[in-house]
Amino acid sequence: MRSFALCFCCALLLALLAGCGGGISASTPPSLAGNTLPISSKSASSSSLLYVLSANTSGPSIEAFRPTDDGNIAPLLRLFGPNSGLVNPLGIAVGPTGEVYVAENGTESVDVYPPRPNGDEPPTVALNCGSGIFNGPYRLAIAENTMFVTNSGTSGPLSNSVVIFGLPPECSSANGTISGADTGLQQPRGITIDDNGLIYVVNPQDDGSVAVFAPGARNDVAPKFVISGPNTLLRNANGIAVDHKGNIYVVTDHDNILVFAPGSDGNATPCRRITGPHTGLSRPTGVAVGKAGFIYVANFAGNNVTVYGATANGDASPIQTIGGSNAEFNSVFDVAIYEP
């Protein structure tokens, strides 16, 4: 009887952890459990890169680090300078073969750079399509040879919308939008695409929401799901990421990392919430999740990037913090991880 009770309790614990989609499974090595993983034990390909988009002390820049880097460390690569085209970049994404895509709010464009851009290198593509396409481009996502860009402008053509391009992106390759009253989009910010093609868009207005559109959604279409309501804590939400299990990660200006279970809808309560004085969060604006589940966060006010374990929850301390005089961060906007 005692053995049965013990097994039942273990099964219940595993079920509760799995309910957030980020729990420890029987196949998870012990070294990946919790938020105390030694940095040296994290596996990362030598070609993996963590890209950080910031205002930088010497002007807007894109800096690349190893995903395992920690402390006051200089980047492996730093793209900045007058030829780079960086004016007021707000969002960054990496394509499947390493190309770097930037939502450039200052010039109403999207710039594309070759893999591992460095120095005062110009973009290979400067996508200036005029006011009929971009209207306050804020964030972008790359999936299945398609680029999605949020337009956060509130008036004019294609305000409050997502514009969609085939790759390689050209103004003539724009192949649709998600826009109109039925979409519910209001100054959309973060955007991401999951492994099934679902399109997740953050709306920061009012109490905040995450609109989830069906794969292939176009035009004035209603979302398939909408995560919204006081229990969600999504007020002033910004960046978003989805891991390979379907867990949804959202950062808010109120120093929260909110994790929602796959398929969340309506007034859903986060199944995990990373917040508190030990987290090091300081107005986070961007988030990325690596293949092993590690959470990388851009802290706008903290001028750094903090990294958390795959199952971090509550007032969890970061396992890595990248920042300091060698990094030269100033107002970190967004992060993106490339893991070939």
JOLIN-V793322 format. One record per residue. N is the residue number from 1. SS is DSSP state (H for helix, E for strand, L for the rest). Layout:
n=N ss=SS
n=N ss=SS
//
This chain:
n=1 ss=L
n=2 ss=H
n=3 ss=H
n=4 ss=H
n=5 ss=H
n=6 ss=H
n=7 ss=H
n=8 ss=H
n=9 ss=H
n=10 ss=H
n=11 ss=H
n=12 ss=H
n=13 ss=H
n=14 ss=H
n=15 ss=H
n=16 ss=H
n=17 ss=H
n=18 ss=H
n=19 ss=L
n=20 ss=L
n=21 ss=L
n=22 ss=L
n=23 ss=L
n=24 ss=L
n=25 ss=L
n=26 ss=L
n=27 ss=L
n=28 ss=L
n=29 ss=L
n=30 ss=H
n=31 ss=H
n=32 ss=H
n=33 ss=L
n=34 ss=L
n=35 ss=L
n=36 ss=L
n=37 ss=L
n=38 ss=L
n=39 ss=H
n=40 ss=H
n=41 ss=H
n=42 ss=L
n=43 ss=L
n=44 ss=L
n=45 ss=L
n=46 ss=L
n=47 ss=L
n=48 ss=L
n=49 ss=E
n=50 ss=E
n=51 ss=E
n=52 ss=E
n=53 ss=E
n=54 ss=E
n=55 ss=L
n=56 ss=L
n=57 ss=L
n=58 ss=L
n=59 ss=L
n=60 ss=L
n=61 ss=E
n=62 ss=E
n=63 ss=E
n=64 ss=E
n=65 ss=E
n=66 ss=L
n=67 ss=L
n=68 ss=L
n=69 ss=L
n=70 ss=L
n=71 ss=E
n=72 ss=L
n=73 ss=L
n=74 ss=L
n=75 ss=L
n=76 ss=L
n=77 ss=E
n=78 ss=E
n=79 ss=E
n=80 ss=L
n=81 ss=L
n=82 ss=H
n=83 ss=H
n=84 ss=H
n=85 ss=L
n=86 ss=L
n=87 ss=L
n=88 ss=L
n=89 ss=E
n=90 ss=E
n=91 ss=E
n=92 ss=E
n=93 ss=E
n=94 ss=E
n=95 ss=L
n=96 ss=L
n=97 ss=L
n=98 ss=L
n=99 ss=L
n=100 ss=E
n=101 ss=E
n=102 ss=E
n=103 ss=E
n=104 ss=E
n=105 ss=L
n=106 ss=L
n=107 ss=L
n=108 ss=L
n=109 ss=E
n=110 ss=E
n=111 ss=E
n=112 ss=E
n=113 ss=E
n=114 ss=L
n=115 ss=L
n=116 ss=L
n=117 ss=L
n=118 ss=L
n=119 ss=E
n=120 ss=L
n=121 ss=L
n=122 ss=L
n=123 ss=L
n=124 ss=L
n=125 ss=E
n=126 ss=E
n=127 ss=E
n=128 ss=L
n=129 ss=L
n=130 ss=L
n=131 ss=L
n=132 ss=L
n=133 ss=L
n=134 ss=L
n=135 ss=L
n=136 ss=L
n=137 ss=E
n=138 ss=E
n=139 ss=E
n=140 ss=E
n=141 ss=E
n=142 ss=E
n=143 ss=E
n=144 ss=L
n=145 ss=L
n=146 ss=E
n=147 ss=E
n=148 ss=E
n=149 ss=E
n=150 ss=E
n=151 ss=E
n=152 ss=L
n=153 ss=L
n=154 ss=L
n=155 ss=L
n=156 ss=L
n=157 ss=L
n=158 ss=L
n=159 ss=L
n=160 ss=L
n=161 ss=E
n=162 ss=E
n=163 ss=E
n=164 ss=E
n=165 ss=E
n=166 ss=E
n=167 ss=L
n=168 ss=L
n=169 ss=L
n=170 ss=L
n=171 ss=H
n=172 ss=H
n=173 ss=H
n=174 ss=E
n=175 ss=E
n=176 ss=E
n=177 ss=E
n=178 ss=E
n=179 ss=E
n=180 ss=L
n=181 ss=H
n=182 ss=H
n=183 ss=H
n=184 ss=L
n=185 ss=L
n=186 ss=L
n=187 ss=L
n=188 ss=E
n=189 ss=E
n=190 ss=E
n=191 ss=E
n=192 ss=E
n=193 ss=E
n=194 ss=L
n=195 ss=L
n=196 ss=L
n=197 ss=L
n=198 ss=L
n=199 ss=E
n=200 ss=E
n=201 ss=E
n=202 ss=E
n=203 ss=E
n=204 ss=L
n=205 ss=L
n=206 ss=L
n=207 ss=L
n=208 ss=L
n=209 ss=E
n=210 ss=E
n=211 ss=E
n=212 ss=E
n=213 ss=E
n=214 ss=L
n=215 ss=L
n=216 ss=L
n=217 ss=L
n=218 ss=L
n=219 ss=E
n=220 ss=L
n=221 ss=L
n=222 ss=L
n=223 ss=L
n=224 ss=L
n=225 ss=E
n=226 ss=E
n=227 ss=E
n=228 ss=E
n=229 ss=L
n=230 ss=H
n=231 ss=H
n=232 ss=H
n=233 ss=L
n=234 ss=L
n=235 ss=L
n=236 ss=L
n=237 ss=E
n=238 ss=E
n=239 ss=E
n=240 ss=E
n=241 ss=E
n=242 ss=E
n=243 ss=L
n=244 ss=L
n=245 ss=L
n=246 ss=L
n=247 ss=L
n=248 ss=E
n=249 ss=E
n=250 ss=E
n=251 ss=E
n=252 ss=E
n=253 ss=L
n=254 ss=L
n=255 ss=L
n=256 ss=E
n=257 ss=E
n=258 ss=E
n=259 ss=E
n=260 ss=E
n=261 ss=L
n=262 ss=L
n=263 ss=L
n=264 ss=L
n=265 ss=L
n=266 ss=E
n=267 ss=L
n=268 ss=L
n=269 ss=L
n=270 ss=L
n=271 ss=L
n=272 ss=E
n=273 ss=E
n=274 ss=E
n=275 ss=L
n=276 ss=L
n=277 ss=L
n=278 ss=L
n=279 ss=L
n=280 ss=L
n=281 ss=L
n=282 ss=L
n=283 ss=L
n=284 ss=E
n=285 ss=E
n=286 ss=E
n=287 ss=E
n=288 ss=E
n=289 ss=E
n=290 ss=L
n=291 ss=L
n=292 ss=L
n=293 ss=L
n=294 ss=L
n=295 ss=E
n=296 ss=E
n=297 ss=E
n=298 ss=E
n=299 ss=E
n=300 ss=L
n=301 ss=L
n=302 ss=L
n=303 ss=L
n=304 ss=E
n=305 ss=E
n=306 ss=E
n=307 ss=E
n=308 ss=E
n=309 ss=L
n=310 ss=L
n=311 ss=L
n=312 ss=L
n=313 ss=L
n=314 ss=E
n=315 ss=L
n=316 ss=L
n=317 ss=L
n=318 ss=L
n=319 ss=L
n=320 ss=E
n=321 ss=E
n=322 ss=E
n=323 ss=E
n=324 ss=L
n=325 ss=L
n=326 ss=L
n=327 ss=L
n=328 ss=L
n=329 ss=L
n=330 ss=L
n=331 ss=L
n=332 ss=E
n=333 ss=E
n=334 ss=E
n=335 ss=E
n=336 ss=E
n=337 ss=E
n=338 ss=E
n=339 ss=L
n=340 ss=L
//
